[in-house]
Amino acid sequence: MCLKKKITGCGGKCGKGCSAVEEPEHKEQTSVQDVDWKDFRDHIATADQDGGRRWLYPKMVDGRFYKARTYVSWLLLAVMFTGPFIRINGNPLLMMNIIERRFSILGHIFWPQDMALFAVAMLIFLTSIIIFTTAFGRLWCGWTCPQTLLMEMVFRKIEYAIEGDSHQQKALDSAPFSARKILIKGTKHAVFFALSFVIGNTLYSYIIGSDALIHIIRDDPHNHLGGLGFMILFTLLFYAIFARFREQACTFICPYGRFQSAMLDENTLVVAYDHKRGEHRAAWHKDETHNHRTAEGFGDCIDCKLCVAVCPTGIDIRNGTQMECVNCTACMDACDSVMSKLGMPPGLVRHASLNSIESGQSFRFTPRLKGYVVVLTALVCVFLTLVITRPMVEVTILRAPGALFQTTQEGNIENIYTLRLVNKTSRDMPVELRLIDSKGKLSVMGGKPLLVPREQITSASLLIELSPSEIKGNHTELHIGVYSNGKKMDSIQTAFIGPRE
């Protein structure tokens, strides 16, 4: 399929054997004739012909979609910056402490022993993203991705407030150095660096916890050189991303834009240009009417290029769905504002699928989308099963390495074990161990009752003594019950070594 013919009517210029389409009588007025199809998609919008960086100056945009994105960003940014400090049952809302291998999700503590549970949760997240992308395109990037939210809804607005709109930013950058330019640029980058410091520390608190971060900030920096180093590293990283790297984080680094092409199809709702309504393009004249344009064979697109001017990744949405498009809907607001001024209906650039533009089909629940939903449902069932059957206390009993069985004066056989208890709850738990299906003596060496602090790991040594009548050869299978406050929490299995018969 020729994308250019589907989207703009290539007239056979793509070199793929497409049949020519009928062109208007006054074809010299249409900008589509000026497009060099040999150059189409040969380079990205943020690079020049020599491969150098082409700095983007997106124009300020306003409209109903931008306002909706602003409200959504307020909510998500509030959750992002307050997340480490919100407590549920005394635990952080979200913490990924890789160093201590301790994770908190919605106030529930997870340990390395819960890796299967964590893996299934990640599969659910990825499958949800795939389903969402298959149905609605790359809306995640434009509306909920932290990179886009911070860049467009925080740093970009600060830049507009300090340097002005796109034309003012261009003029300032091209102007020679002066006291005014140094003051404006210095102020902007100082604010950027301070905000990057806040963002970097917020991310760091998601790793080590807000309490540990506050302790590092209040304590002598010489006592926490490692933590201070990470804080500085995260600050410099975010400053580099939002001050210099910007949209290239989406077009070069993020893999999502690249594998989204495997999920989109003709029924996916994306930010799309209605080429059937818009082509052929021509400039608007003051004395012109829509009926006159239709009679002349022109579409509603007046080739104002405002959709390109507001795009944060510098693409032309009229060339069709592209990897760089983050579905931020800025082009939709820009185009609707032009259509409103000219008395034309909005929606020349809108959320639509290729099939809806070509044949007017409504959204369809395709077999592929149904398959994704079935997979997601199965993963959710597995996840719920793991959560329901997840023991509150994880117990591991292993025979002491290098220790053989011992024979007591009464003729009984003893084995020594190492005991490891993980309390996954938010309360201290007294633990009692009992032999199941075997008569013998089980005791914790040291004589103290087992009390496992909340969200902590406790180790101890265990002594099990059995009479010869209970021993079946040199390898006897034992079942041990784990109880807390009289309630059975778990049962585990281990081996008891005895003399050969």
N, C-alpha and C positions, 0 to 999 in steps of 0.2 A: 504493500500500500504506500502510495506517495504521500508523505505527511504534508508537503507543501501544497499539493493539489487539494487535499482534504481541508486544509486550514485556510489557504488564501487563494487557491486557484493558480497553479504554477504556469499554466499555459504551455506545458511541455518543456519548460526550461530546466527541469531538474535532471534531465539526462537519464531518466529511468523508463523511458518509453511511454509516458503518460500521454493520453490524447489531449490535444489543445482544447481549451475551453473558449467559449464565445466571449470576446472582449467588447467593451463599449465603443461607440463610434468615436468619441473624443479620448482615445486612450492616452494621448500625451499628457493629459491632466492627472492621471491616476498615479499615485506614488508607488503602487505595487509594481509598475513597469520599471521603476528606477532601482528596484532591489537587485543586487548582484547575487544570483543564486549560487554561483561558484564559490562565493565567500560564506554562504549560509552555514552556520554552526561549525566553521573551521577554526574559530577561536572563541574564547569566553568573553563575556562583557567586561570583565574586570582586568583584561589584559589588552595591550595594544598589539600592533602587527609584529613588533620586535620582541614580544613576550614580556615587556615591562609592565609594572603595576599601573593601572588606570584608576585613579582615585574617583570614587563615586560621591556625588552630592545629591542625594535624594531630596526632592522638593517636599515641603510640608504638605500634609494632606489632612482633610477633614471630611467627615461624612458619617453615615449611620454605622457602617462596619467598623470604622476606626474608633468611634465612641464605644461600641460594644467590646472591641478588643481592649480598650482602656479599662473598662469596668472589670473585665476578666483578669487583666494583668494586675489590677489592684488586689484582687482576691488572692491570686496565686503568689504574688510577691509578698503579701502579708503572711501567708502560710510558710513561704520559704524562709523569711527572716525570723519568724517566731517559732518555727518548728523545733529547733534544738532546746528551746526554753519551755515548751509545753510539756507538761507531765501527765501521764495516764498511769494510775496506780503507782506513782512514784518513779516511773520510767519515762525516758524521752519519747516524744512522738515518733522520731526517726533517728537512729544512730547506727552507723556502720563502722564499728571499731575493729578494723582489720588487725591492728597491732595486738590487741588482747583477745581477738577472735570472739567478740561479743557484739551481738546485733540486737537492736530494739526496733520493732515495727509496730506502730499503733499501740505502744506501751507494753508489748509482749517481748520478752527476752528470748533470743534464739542463740544457740551455741553451735559449734562445729558438728556436734552430734545430730543436729537438725538440718544438715546440708541437703538431704533429699527433699525436705520440705521447702527449703529455700530455692532449690533448683526448679521444683514444680511451680513455685510462685513466679520465678523469672520466666518460665515458659508460658504461663498464663499472661503475664505482662506483654511478652513479645507477640503472642497470638492475638491479643486484643489490639495491639498496634497494627498487625497485619490486616485484621478484619476492618478496623477503622479506616486504614489506608485504601483497602479494596473498595470500600463503600464511598468514602468521602475524600479521598486523595490525601494530600500532605498538610491537612489542617493542623496536625500536631505541631509542625514546625512553626507555622505562623501565629498560632494562638496560645500554645501551652509550653513550648520549648523554652527552658530558662535562658538559653543563649539569645533567642529572638526577643523574649520579653525584656531582658536587661538592655539589649542593644537598642531596640526601637522605642521602648516605653520609658527608659530611664536615661541612658547615655545620649541618645539622639535628641531627646527633648531638652536636656541640659545644653547640648551643643546649639540647638536652635535658640535657646534663651540667651546664650552668651555671644554667639557669632552671627545669628540671624539665619534667614532662609538660604536656600542653595546658592542663589546668585551672589548673595553677600559673602558666603563662605568662599566661593570661587575667587571673588575679588580680593578678599583678605589674603588668601594663599598666594595669589599671583603678585600681590603688592610687595615692594621692597621692605626690608626690616625697618621698623620704626618703633618709637616708644609705645604707640598705641597698639601695634601688632603684637609686640612682646607682652604687653599687659593683658590683652585679650587671650592670646594663646597660653600664657602662663597661668592665668586664672582658670581656663578650661582644663588644662592638664593637672593642675593642683586639685581641682574638684574631682576629676577622673581618678587620680591616684588615691585620694581619701576614700572615695566610694569603693574603689577596688580593695582597699584595706578592710573595709567593712564586709564586703562580699567574701574575701579570702578568709577572714576570721569566722564568718558564718559557715562556710564550707568546712573549715577545720573543726568547728564545734560539732558538725555532723559525724566526724570521724572519732574524736576523743570524748565528746560529750561537753555540754555547756559548763558543767561544774569544773571540769578539768581546765577548760579554756579560761574561765574567770580566775582560777587559782594561778595559772601561768601569768596572766596580766597583772595580778596584784602582787605576786611574789617577785623576789629579786631575779632579774633576767639571767644572771650568772648561774642560777640554779636550774634553768630550763633553756639551755642554749639550743637543744634539738627542737623544742617546741617553738622557740623564737625564730629559728631558721625556717621552719615550715610556714609560719605566719608570713614572713617576708617573701618566701618563694611563691605562695599562693597569691599574695598581693601583686607581685611583679607579673605573674602569669595572667591574672585577670586584667591588669592594666594594659599589657601587651595585646590581649585579645580585643578589648573594647576601644582602645585608642588607636591601634594600627591594623590588626589582623581583620577584625570586623566580619564582613560578609564572607570572607574567604574561609572562615571556620565552617560555614555551611557548605560552600562549594568545593573546598579542597579536603577538609578533614572529616566531616561527618559522613558516614557511609550510608545514612538513611536515604539521601537523595539518589544514590546510585542503585540501591536494590528496590526502590519504589517502583521502577519500571517493570519489575517482575510481578508486581501486584496490581498495577493499573490495567484496566481494559476499557472497552468502548462504553461500558455502563457506569464507570466510576465518575462520581461528581467531583469536578475539579474547577479551579478558576479558569474559565475558558472564554475565548473571544468568539462571538457568533459571526463566523465568516460569511454565512449565507445572507445575513442582514447587513453586514458592514462593507462587503466588497461590491464593486471596486471603490477604492478610496479616492477622495478628491477634496481639495480645500473648500472651505465654506465661504461664500460671498455674501455680503450684506443684503443684497437684493434677492437672495436665493430662498426658495421654499423647498420643503421636503418633496412635494409633488414634482417640482422641477428637477430635482436630483434623480428621482425615480424615472422620470421620462428620459433623462439623459443617460440612464444605465448605471448610475452611481449608487453606492450604498450609504449607510448612515455614518460610517467612519469618515471624519473630516481630516484625518491624518495630522491631528494636533500634537501627537506624541506625548501627551500629558501622562498617559499610562506608563510610558518609559521613564519619564522624568521623576515619577514618584516611587519607582520600583527600587527597593533596597538592595537588590542584587543586579540591577542594571539590564535586565532582559526586556525584550519586546514580546508581550503576551500574545500579540497578533501572529507570531510565528508558531503558535501552538504550545502544548504542554512541554516544558523543558525541565531538565534536572535541577537547574538553579532556582526554579520557582518554589517559594516556601508557602504559597497560598495565604499571604498576609492580607489579601483583599484590598490593598492600597489602590491598585489599578481600577478596581470596581468602583470605589468611591470617586476617583478622579474622573472616570468616564461618565458616571452618572451625573456628576456636576455639570459636565459639558452638555450632555443630552438635555438636562433640565433647562439650561440657558437657551438652547436652540429649539425648545418646545418638542423634543423627540422623546419617546418612551425610554425609560431606563432599561438596563440589562443588556446592553451591547457586549459588555464584559460582565459575566455573571457566573454563579455556581451552576454548572451544567455538565452533562456527559456528552461524548461525541455523538452517541445515538440520539440524544434528545435534540441536539442541534441539527443533525442530518435529517432525522425522520420524525422528530417530535415525540419520541418514546419517553414515557415516564420512568422513574427509577424502578429497576427490576432486581428481584432477589435471585441472583444467578446461582447455578449449581455449584460453582466454585465457592461462592460466599456461603452457601449452605454447608459445604464440606468444612470450611474454616470454623463455622459455628459448632458443628458436631465435635471437632477436635477440641475447641475451647470448652465445651460442656463436659467432655470426658476429663480434661485436665482439672476443671473445677471440682468434679466429683472425687478425683484422686486426692486433690489438695484437702478437701473437707474430711475425707477419710483419714488422712495423715494427721490432721489437726485434732480430730476427735479421739483418735487412738494414741496420741502423743502423750507419753508418760510425764508426769509432773516432776518426777525424780528419776534421773538417769543413773543406773547402778552398773558398775563394772567390777567383776570379781575375777582375779587371775591368780593362779598359783604363784607363790613367791619364787622368783627365778633362782635356780640352783639348789632349792631346798627339797630334801627327800622326806618321806614320811617318817614319823617318830612312833616308837612303841612306849606306852606308859607302863607304870608299875602294875596297873590292873590288867594289862594285856590289850588295852584299846589302842587304836591307831589314830594319830594326829596328822593333820595337814595344815600348813600355814599359807594364807592367801593375802594378797594386797587388795584393798577395797577402795574404790573411787566413787564418790557420790556427787552428782551435779543437781543442784536445786534450781529448777527453771521457773519457780514461782516468785512472787514478790513478798513472801513472808518466810520467817524462819520455820523450819520443819524438823521436829524430832523424828528419828527413824529407828525402827526396830527390825531386826532380821530374824527369821525363823526357818527351820528346816521343814520341808514339805515331803511327805511320803517316806521319811527316813527318821529313825530314832537315834538321837545322838545329842551332842552338846555343841552349841555354837556360841562363841564369845568374842567380844571385841577386846583386843589386847590394850591394856591400859586401864580397863575397868570403868571408864567414863561412858555415860550414855551418848549416843550419836545425836548431835544437833547440827544440822546443816544450815548455815546462814542463807538468807534469801539471795538468789542470783549468784551463789558462790559455789566453789568446788572444795570438797573435803576428802582427805585421804586418811586411811587407817589400815591397821593390820588385823586380820581375822584368823581365829583359830577354830577349826572344826575337828571334833573328836567323835569317832564311831567305834562301836563294838565290832569284833570280828564277824559276828553273825549278820551284820548289816552290809558287809563288804562282799562284793561279787567279783572276785578275781583282782587283778592289779588295776582295774579301771572301773570305777563305780560312778554312775551318773547321779548327780544330786540336783534337787530343785529347791531354791531358796526364795521365800516370800519376803517382800519389802512392805512394811506397814508403817503408817504414820497416824497417831492418835486412834489406833485400833482399826483403821481402814486400810485394806490392802491396796497398795499403789502399783505394784509391779511384781513379776516373778522372773527369776533368771535361772539359768542352767550352768552348771560347772562340773568339773570332773574331780573325783577323789581317788588318789593313788594309794594302793595298798600292796601287801606282799603277794607274790605269785602263789597260787594254790598248789 
